[in-house]
């Protein structure tokens, strides 16, 4: 029998010695790790405190004996219906007692009055004779006097024509103003009212101011001048 170590070359022998040392070192480390982990204390699970469970003993309910069936009692028969009473007849009315007649008291007889004899009055004349005198005493109504209305168109008045306001002329406003003028007995204008507007306040006010200066023929009832009203229309129109 031949040993292989004597036949191996020197290089192989020099490499085998370190490999054996490494393997022995690995085995020793593994053995040391196994022993150390075996001696190390293992972590224990946490201990939970014991819970106290209360148990109450309840007595069982006593057994109830079954009640015997009660006999069926039939209801008593209903009472017979009572006979209805016939309607009562109204009692006859008693006749009213006659009222006693009032006793007339005897009044004492008046004593006779002595009448004085008067002298006869003078005779009154008949009504036919007095009638003509009463009719003749009534005054007769005066005859109605003729009425002449006031006027503003008489040529003798010489009223100036109305003038166009400068603002209305620049803006070329047109329109018709109707005034109701009170003519006094003196012939001058009293109260003036605007019956119909031209649509422009400037034209209306300018017309009222100018007509105030006019003269009128007053109305007359007979020979007397009286106050009255007259309608005055004024038209504003531009030449195109």
C-alpha positions in Angstrom: 0.0 0.0 0.0 1.4 3.3 -1.1 0.6 6.7 0.7 -0.6 9.5 -1.6 1.4 12.1 0.4 4.6 10.7 -0.6 3.6 10.6 -4.3 2.0 14.2 -4.4 4.2 17.1 -5.5 5.4 19.6 -3.0 3.0 22.4 -4.3 -0.1 20.4 -3.5 1.1 19.6 -0.1 1.7 23.3 0.7 -1.9 24.2 -0.3 -3.6 21.4 1.6 -2.3 22.6 5.1 -4.1 26.0 5.0 -7.3 24.5 3.7 -7.4 22.1 6.6 -6.9 25.0 9.0 -9.7 27.0 7.5 -12.1 24.1 7.7 -11.2 23.5 11.3 -11.7 27.2 12.1 -15.2 27.1 10.5 -16.2 24.1 12.5 -15.0 25.6 15.7 -16.9 28.9 15.1 -20.1 26.9 14.3 -19.7 24.9 17.5 -19.1 28.1 19.5 -22.2 29.8 18.1 -24.4 26.8 18.8 -23.3 26.7 22.5 -23.7 30.5 22.9 -27.2 30.6 21.5 -28.2 27.6 23.7 -27.1 29.4 26.9 -28.8 32.7 25.9 -32.2 33.2 27.7 -35.2 33.2 25.3 -37.7 36.1 25.5 -40.9 35.0 27.4 -44.4 36.2 26.4 -45.9 39.0 28.7 -47.9 37.7 31.6 -51.5 39.0 31.6 -53.1 39.5 35.0 -55.8 37.0 35.9 -59.3 38.2 35.3 -61.9 37.5 38.0 -65.2 36.2 36.6 -68.2 36.6 38.9 -70.8 33.9 38.7 -74.2 34.6 40.2 -76.4 31.6 41.0 -80.1 32.4 40.1 -82.7 30.1 41.5 -84.9 28.5 38.8 -88.5 29.8 38.9 -90.9 27.4 40.6 -92.9 25.3 38.4 -96.5 26.6 38.0 -99.2 24.0 38.1 -101.5 24.2 35.1 -104.8 25.8 35.9 -107.8 23.5 35.3 -110.2 24.5 32.5 -113.1 26.6 33.8 -116.6 25.6 32.8 -118.2 27.8 30.1 -120.9 29.9 31.6 -123.7 30.9 29.2 -124.8 34.5 29.4 -128.4 35.0 30.7 -131.0 35.7 28.1 -131.8 39.4 27.4 -134.8 40.8 29.2 -138.0 41.1 27.1 -138.5 44.6 25.6 -140.6 46.9 27.6 -143.8 48.0 25.9 -143.7 51.6 24.6 -145.9 54.0 26.3 -148.5 55.7 24.1 -147.9 59.4 23.6 -149.6 61.5 26.2 -152.3 63.7 25.0 -151.9 67.4 25.7 -154.1 68.6 28.5 -157.0 70.8 27.4 -156.4 74.4 28.0 -158.5 76.0 30.6 -160.6 78.9 29.4 -159.3 82.2 30.5 -161.2 83.7 33.3 -163.1 86.9 32.2 -161.4 90.0 33.5 -163.5 91.9 36.0 -165.0 95.0 34.6 -163.5 98.2 36.1 -165.9 99.8 38.5 -166.6 103.3 37.3 -166.3 105.8 40.0 -169.0 108.3 40.2 -167.7 111.7 39.8 -169.4 114.6 41.5 -171.6 116.6 39.2 -170.1 120.0 38.2 -171.8 123.0 39.5 -173.6 125.1 36.8 -171.5 128.0 35.6 -173.2 131.2 34.9 -172.4 132.6 31.5 -172.0 136.3 30.9 -173.8 137.7 27.9 -171.4 139.6 25.6 -172.2 142.2 23.1 -172.3 141.0 19.4 -169.2 141.7 17.3 -169.4 144.0 14.3 -170.0 142.2 11.0 -166.9 141.2 9.0 -166.9 142.2 5.3 -166.9 139.3 2.8 -163.6 137.9 1.5 -164.5 138.6 -2.1 -164.2 142.3 -1.4 -160.6 142.0 0.1 -159.2 139.7 -2.7 -158.6 142.5 -5.3 -156.8 144.6 -2.8 -154.2 141.8 -2.0 -153.6 141.1 -5.6 -152.9 144.7 -6.4 -150.5 145.0 -3.5 -148.0 142.4 -5.0 -145.1 144.1 -7.0 -144.5 142.9 -10.5 -141.1 141.2 -11.3 -138.8 143.4 -13.4 -138.2 142.4 -17.0 -134.8 140.6 -17.6 -132.1 142.9 -18.9 -130.0 141.9 -21.9 -126.5 140.5 -21.2 -123.5 141.3 -23.4 -120.4 139.0 -23.0 -116.9 140.4 -22.5 -114.5 140.7 -25.4 -110.8 141.0 -26.2 -111.0 141.4 -30.0 -112.3 145.0 -30.3 -109.9 147.1 -32.3 -110.3 150.0 -29.9 -108.4 148.0 -27.2 -105.2 148.0 -29.2 -103.7 145.0 -27.4 -100.2 144.0 -28.6 -99.8 140.5 -30.1 -98.0 138.0 -28.0 -94.2 137.7 -28.5 -92.2 134.5 -28.9 -90.0 133.8 -25.9 -86.3 133.8 -27.0 -85.6 130.3 -25.6 -88.7 128.9 -27.4 -87.7 130.6 -30.6 -84.1 129.2 -30.4 -85.5 125.7 -29.8 -88.2 126.2 -32.4 -91.1 125.2 -30.1 -94.6 125.5 -31.4 -97.9 125.0 -29.7 -101.4 126.4 -28.7 -102.2 127.9 -25.3 -105.8 128.3 -24.2 -106.4 130.7 -21.3 -109.5 131.4 -19.2 -109.4 135.0 -18.1 -111.6 136.8 -15.6 -112.6 140.2 -16.9 -113.3 142.7 -14.1 -115.9 145.5 -14.5 -113.0 147.9 -15.0 -111.9 146.0 -18.1 -108.6 144.7 -16.7 -107.7 141.0 -16.3 -108.2 139.4 -12.9 -107.5 135.7 -12.4 -106.0 133.7 -15.3 -106.2 129.9 -15.6 -104.5 127.7 -18.2 -107.3 125.6 -19.8 -105.0 123.8 -22.3 -101.2 123.8 -22.3 -98.9 124.0 -25.3 -96.7 121.3 -23.9 -93.9 123.8 -23.0 -94.0 125.5 -19.6 -92.0 128.5 -20.9 -94.6 129.2 -23.6 -97.5 128.9 -21.1 -95.9 131.2 -18.5 -94.9 133.8 -21.1 -98.5 133.9 -22.5 -100.0 134.4 -19.0 -97.6 137.3 -18.3 -98.4 139.1 -21.6 -102.2 138.6 -21.3 -102.2 140.2 -17.8 -101.3 143.5 -19.5 -104.3 143.4 -22.0 -107.5 145.5 -21.8 -110.9 144.0 -22.3 -114.5 145.2 -22.9 -116.3 144.1 -19.7 -119.5 142.2 -19.8 -122.7 144.2 -19.4 -126.1 143.4 -18.0 -128.2 146.2 -19.3 -126.3 149.4 -18.6 -124.2 148.0 -15.7 -120.7 146.4 -16.2 -120.3 143.1 -14.4 -117.4 140.6 -13.9 -117.3 137.6 -16.2 -114.9 135.0 -17.8 -113.7 134.9 -21.4 -111.6 132.2 -23.3 -108.4 133.5 -25.0 -106.6 131.1 -27.4 -103.0 131.9 -28.4 -101.1 129.9 -31.0 -97.3 129.9 -31.5 -96.3 128.8 -35.0 -93.0 129.4 -36.9 -92.6 130.1 -40.6 -90.9 127.3 -42.3 
